[in-house]
């Protein structure tokens, strides 16, 4: 726990100071100034991830990368010390004592959960080794040729390598998921504040409840550096922040545009998040209608800078701009993964998510796999949520037709239109998940947000239908009922958490974080390099490097590992 706590402190400070520097740039361009600390930290995390990816193109991500980052943060801290002190003082003093106590206790609990738990199967299969490649070498050409999953280029691995502190501690920490989960938890806490939250709509609070439920699902797993948890936390964070902006009637384009840049970041975490960029419709229309061309170019530039190093890394690792999508074949490079192998990989991802263990059946119609997938691949809660989401689609269509038929241009009407855009975005994201690779952990945020946002909009319509006196009474009853349900649900989850923490308390992870798994490995020589592979199964963990799931021919592009690898079909 101690190692996690210090690691989080470093992550929080560097992310905040990086975000604070960007805050100044945004203010100069648009006149908009971020005052929410969590938004500044989130902005900083995006920027630091981009930095880590750029750095990895030229050098290994370790001591040098952290030295440069720390130096830049020190400059920001010195130059903006008065503003930073004032912002932090106002933020902290503006909170009630109960909130402060809950926040500190929450940090301790999330720190405990991040220090130990279930190490995701894929983390010992390829996450750990992917991170170590970034720690040890600059981006290696054709790395996916020795193991195709090394070509799964999530920007999360570069961020994890930056904050792993291997050069300092002698072991690779993997606490970023826990930090992201805690950052999302700070947004969830608002749902318990009856007096502090807005009364305009219940939509945002229900979105927070969806995030709350998701966090209760993953607290035992976030010790693993799996990008699935990071992307779901980021999606929840973006949607909650967007709904908050709508709720308070924010008319500036800047915060929406920045959240869209965060949406681009989400795509670099996991390509399946791409449809979150439907949200672009709002800031683009605002900027174009107001002829804010300078701002438009600025945010477009931020989006490009966010995605370029990720695309570059994907090309270097696989030979393709997007992997595994061999149809998008733009580069004639000698390290390119064979198209047939990439296509097979893509098919396996989709069929695995559908509960089919045969990649040849990737083109089965939905009717042929949906029933068995629903019965076998989903837990009871998952079945209920998917069934509810199916009902939400026709409700959305009705709400959309009603909204545009009335052409309500009042503040309340604009709020509802904005909420429907968010609902359309999560519905589209859910649809993409459902018909591509519908493994539950790939789409938990979409599944929960569809039903929560739809329910919130319907509740608002119901409350609005009453007269003023009835409305006041209805709101009071809704708040009371909601808080009873919330606290009841929280009590159940708290008992479950207590049992989990008691069961995990015996693990020796109070100083150092629980490490990756260790496995019996075999070795073989290729080009003077020792490669490791498991004696049984396909997981290798972190310690033995380089490791791959099985013994395969290795064809070097040069004299060293850092020069990259040819595909196995090359000579």
N, C-alpha and C positions, 0 to 999 in steps of 0.2 A: 504493500500500500504506500509505503514511504516513497518508493521510486516513482509510482504513478502520480502521487501528489506533486512532487517536484517537477516531473515531466509536464503535468497539466499547467503548473505555474508558468513554466517556460513557454508552452504553447499559447496560453492566454495572453501573456505579456507581449510576445512577438506578434501574435495575430492582432491584438488591440492596437499596438503602435503602427503596424503596417496599415490597418484599416483607418487609423486616425490620419495618416499621411494621405491616403486616398480621399478621405473626407474633405480635406483642404482643397484638393484638386477639383472635386465635384462642386464645392462651394464657389470656387473661382469661375467655373464654366457656367453653372446654372443658377447660382444664388441660393441653392438648397443646402441646408446644413443638417446632417444626421445628429440626433441627440440621444438616440437609443444605444446603449452600450452593447447590447447583444447584436444589433445590426452592424455596429462597427467591428466587433469581433468576427462576425460572419463574413463581412467584406474582406477583412484581413486574411481569414482562412482561404478564401478564394485566391487572393493575390499571392499568398505564400505558396499555395499549390502550384500556381502558374510559374512562380519563380523556381521551385524545385524541379519542375519539368524542363524548363529552359536550361537550368544548370546541368541536368542529367544528359543533355545533348552533347556536352563538351567535357564533362568530368564527373567522377563519382560523387554521389551526394553523401557527404559526411562532415568532417571537421571544417573543411574550407567553406562549404556551403553555409554552415551555421555561423562561421566567423563573419562572413560577408553580411548575412542577415542580421546578426547581433549589432554589427557596426552601424548599419543603416537604421536600426531601431533606436540605437543610442543617440544618433543625430536627431531623429524625430522627437525623442523624449526630451532632449535638451532644448531644442528649438520651440517646442510646444508645451513646455512644462507647466506654464500658468493655465493655459486652456485645459490641459489634461487634468490638472489638479481640480480645477473648478468643475469640470464635467463629472468627474468621479465623486467629488464631494456632494454635488447636487443630486446625483443619482442615488447615492447611499443614504443621504439625509432625508430624501423624499420617500423612503420606504418605512413602513411600520416595523416595530421591533419584532413582532411575530413573524413577519415575512423574512427578516434577516436571520432569525433563529432557524426557520424552516429551510432557508437556502443553505446555511452552513451544515445542517444535519443531512440535507439532500446530497450535498457535495461529498460528505463522508460515506454515505450509502453507495453512491455511484462509484466512488473511488474503490470501495470494497469490491463491488461487482466487477470493476475493470481489472482488479488485481488477480482474479481467479475465475474459474468457471469452465464452460464447455468450449474446447478449442475446435472450431469448425473443421469439418473433414477436409474441405478444400484448402484451408490454411496450411495444413501439413502436406497437402498434395502439391500446391503450387504458389499460394500467396507468400509464404515465408521465403521460398527461393526467389520469387519475383522481386521481393523487397531487397533480398541480399544482392541480387545482380545489380540493382540500382546503387546499393551501398558500396559495391566493390569495383564497378566499371561504369564508364559512360555508356549510353544506349548502344547495345551490341547489335550489329546488323545480322538479320536472319536468326535471331535468338529463338524464334518460334520453330525453327527447323529441328531443334533437339527436343522440344516439347511444345506442342501447339498452344498449350495454355499460357505459355510465356508471352504469346502474342496478344493475349487479352489485356489490352493496355488501359487499365483503369488509372486515372490520375491519382487515385487514392493511394496507390503503392508508392508513388514518388513522394507524396506528403508523409506517408508512414516512414519512408526511408529517412527523410529530413529530420523527423522527430524521434527516430529510434535510438539515437545517442549511442550507437555501437562504439564509436570512436572514444567515448568518454567512460562508459560503464563496462565495456567488454561483453555486453550482451545486447540484443536488439529488443528494445521496448516496443510494445504495440498497444498504446493507450489512446490513440486518436479516436477510435470509435467511441470509447467511453466519454471522451471530452465532447464529441458531437452530440451524444445522447444527453449528456448533462446540459449542454447549451439548449437543446430542444426542451428539456424539462423545465428550464427557466421560463419558457413560453407557456408551458402547461400550467404552471403555478398560478397564473392569472385567473384560471377558471374557478379557483377556490376563493377568490377575492370578490365577495358579493358587493361590496361598496365601491371598489375601484374600477370595475369593468363597465363598459358602455352598455346602455340599455336600448340602443337603437335596434339591435338585432341579436339573435341567439346563434347565428350561423358561425361566427368566429369561435364562440365557446364550444360549439359542438365539434368543430374541426380540432380544437385543442383536446377535447375528450377522445377523439380518434387517435391523436398522437399519444395521449395518456395510455390508452389501451395498448398501442404498439410498443411503447416503452416497457410495459409490464410483461410483454412477450419476450423481449430480447435481453433483459437485464442479466440473464445467466449466460449469455452468449457473446457479449461485447468484448470479452478478453481477446477474441479472435480479430485479426485485421481483415475482415471480409468486407468487400465493397458493397455488398447487399444491404448491410445495416447503415452504412454511411449515406447511400443514395436515398434510402427511405427517410432518414432523418432530415436530409437536405430538402427533399420534396415537401415534407410536412412543414418545415421552417418557412420555405418560400410561400406556401399557400396561406399559412397562418398570418404571416406578415402582410401579404397582399390583402387579405380580408380585413385586417386591422386598418390598413390605409383606406379602404372603401368605407369602413365603418365610421371613421372620423372625418370623412368627406374630403380627403386629400386631393387637391386639384393640381399640384405640381407633377410634372411628368418624371422628374428625376428619380424618386424612390421606386416607381414602377419600372423604369428603365434599368435601374441597378438590380432589381429582382430578376429581370430578364437576363442580365449578364450572369446572375447566379444560376438561372436556368440553363445557360450555355455550359456553365461549370458542371451542372448536374449531368449533362450529356457526356462530359468527359469522365465522370465517375462511372457511368454505365450508359451505354448507347441507347438502351430501351427507354430512357427518360426523355427522348427527343420531342415528344408531343407536348411537353410542358411549355414549349416555345409558342404555342398557340396564344399564350398570354401577351406576346409581342403586339397583338392587335391594338391593345389599349395605349401603351406609350407611343407607338408609331403614329397612331391617329392623332394623339395629342400634340406631338412634336410637329407633324406635318401641317395640321390645321393652324398652329400658332407660328409657323415658319421659323422654328428654332433650329436652323440648319447647323449652326456651330455645335449645339448640344447633340444633335442627331449624329454628326460625324464623331463626336467624342464617345458616345455610347457604342456606336458601331465599332470604333477602334478598340474599346475595351472588350467587346465580344470577340473580335478577331484575335486580339492578343491572348485571350483566354483559351481559344480553341487551337491556335496554330502549333504550340509546342506539343499538344496532345496528338494532333494529326501527324506531326513530324516524327514523334516517337513510334506511332503506329506503323508508318512507312518503314522506319528503320528496323523495327522488330519483325515485321511480316512481309513487307514489300507491297502492301495494299494501303490505300488511304483509310479505309474502314475494314476492320477484320472482325468476324469472318464473312466478308461479302466479296467473293472473288469476281463477281460481275462488274464491280467498280475497279477495273484494272487499268490504272493510269500510268504506271511506272515500269520501265523496262530495266529492272535491276537483277543482278545475278543471285541475290539471296532470297528471292521471292518464294514463299511457301507454295507448293504446287496447287493449282486451282482445284483439282479433284480432292485433295486433302482438306483444303479450306471449306469446300462445299460440304464434305462429309462432317466436318466439325460443326458447321452451322446446323446441319440436319440433326445431329445428335443433341445439340442444345434444345432444339424445338421438341423433338420426340421425348427427350428425358423429362422436360417440363410437363408433357402430356401423359406421363406415366407409361410410355411405350419404349421398350428397350431394343428397338429395331429402327435404325436410321432410314432404312429403305421405305418405311411407311410414313415419311414426312408429309406426303401429299394426300394423306387420307382426308376425306371430307369431315367437317366438324361433327356431323351426325354419327360418324363411325367411332370417334374417340371421346366425345364430350361426356356421355353417360358414365362410362367406366372411370374417367378422370374425376368426375364429380363424386362418385361413390368411394373411390379408393385413395385419391390423392389429397382430399380435403378433410380436416378435422370437423367436428360438429359445428364449431363457431364459423369456420370457413364456409361450410355449406350454407349456413344461415345468411352470411354476408353476401355471398355470390347470388343467392336467390333474391335478396333484398335489392341488390344492384340491378338485377334484371328488371325489377319493377320500377326502378328509378328512371330508366331510359324513357318510357312513354310519359312519365310525369314531367320529365325535363322538356319533352317536345310540347306538351300542353302549356307549361309555364312560359316557354319561349314564344309560342304563338300568341298567348294572352298578353305578354309584355309588349310585343311589337304591334299588336292590334290596338292596344290602348295608347301607344306612343306617349307614355308618361315621361315628361322631361323635368319633373320636379326633382329636388334632391333625393327623395325617397325612390323615385323611378330610376334615377341614374345609379343609385346604390344597388337596386335590384338587377339592373342590366349588367353591372360589374360582377355581381355574384353569379349570374347566369353564365358569364364568360368563364369564370373560374370552374363552375360546374361542367361546362362543355369541355374544358381542358382536362379535368380529371376523368370524365367519361371517355374521352378519346384515348387517354393514357390507359385506362382500364381495358378498353376494347383492344388496343394494341397488345397489351399483356395477355389478354384472354385468348387471342387467336394466334399468338406466336409461341412463347414458351411459358405457359401459365403455372410455373412453380410458385407456391404461395409466397415464399420469401422474396421473390422478384417483384411482387406487386402489392404488398400489404398496404402501402400508403394509398394507392389508388382505390383498392377495395373498400377501405374504411372511409376515405374522404367522399366517395360518391354517395354513400348512404347518409353520412353525417351532414354534408352540405345540403343535400336534398331535404332531409328532415328539418334542418334549420330554416330553410326557405319556406317550407310548408307551415312550420310553427309560426313564423312571422306573419304569413298570410292569415292564419287562423286568428291570431291576436288582433291583427289590423281590422278584422271583420266586425269586431265588437265596438259599441259606442264608447265614448271617453271614460265613463264611469266603469263600465264592464271591462274595458281594456286594462284599467289600472288594477282592478281586482284579479283579472286573468294573469297579468304579469306577475303579481304578487304570488298567486297560487303556483304559477309555472316555476318561479324561482324557488319557492319552498319545496315543491315536488322534485325539481331538478337537484337541489342540494341534498335532499334525503337520499335520492338514488345515487348521487355522486359519492356521498360519504359512506353509504352502504357498500358500494362497489370498491371504494378505497379501502374500507376495513377488511374486506375479503382479500384484496390484493396485498394489503399490509401483512396479514397473517401468513399468506403464501410467501412473501418476501422474507419474513422473519424465520420461517421454516427453512427456506433456502440458505439464508445467511448462517443459521445454526449448523446446517449440514456442511457448509463450506468452511466453517470457522477453524476446522482442524488442519486445513492446508497451510503449509509454511509459506505464506505469501504476504506477510506483514511488512517485510522490508523490500524484497524484490518481487516483481510481478511474476506470476506463473509463466513458465517458459513454454516454448513450443514443444510438441511431442518428440520423443526419441524412439528410433526404430532400428531393428537389426538390418544392416546394410551390407551389400556386396560391393565390390569395386572392379573396375577394369580400366586399362590404359588406352588412350586414343591421342595420337599426336603428342605424346609426352605429358599429357594431362590426365590426372586421375579423376574419373567420374564415378559417382556412387549411385546405386539403385537398390531398392528394397529386396531383401531376401524373401519376403512374403508380402502380398498386397501391392499397393502403389504409392504409399505415402513415405516421405523422406524427412520431413521436418526442416529445421533451419541449420543445424550445426555443421553437417557435412556438406561441403560445397566444392564444385557444382554437383547437384543431385538431380536425377530425372527418374520418372516412374519405372522405367525398364531399360535394359541394355539395348542401345540402338547404335547403328553406324554414325560416326561423327565426322563430318567433312569440314575442315577449317578453311577459311578464306585467306588466312595469312599465317604468320608464325606464332601467333598467340591467341588466347581465348578472346581478347578484346577486339580482334580483327573480324570476328563474326563467323558465321557458318553457312555453308551451301546447303541447299535442299538435298535430300538423300539420293535423288535421281541424277544429281550433277556429279561430274568427275573432276 
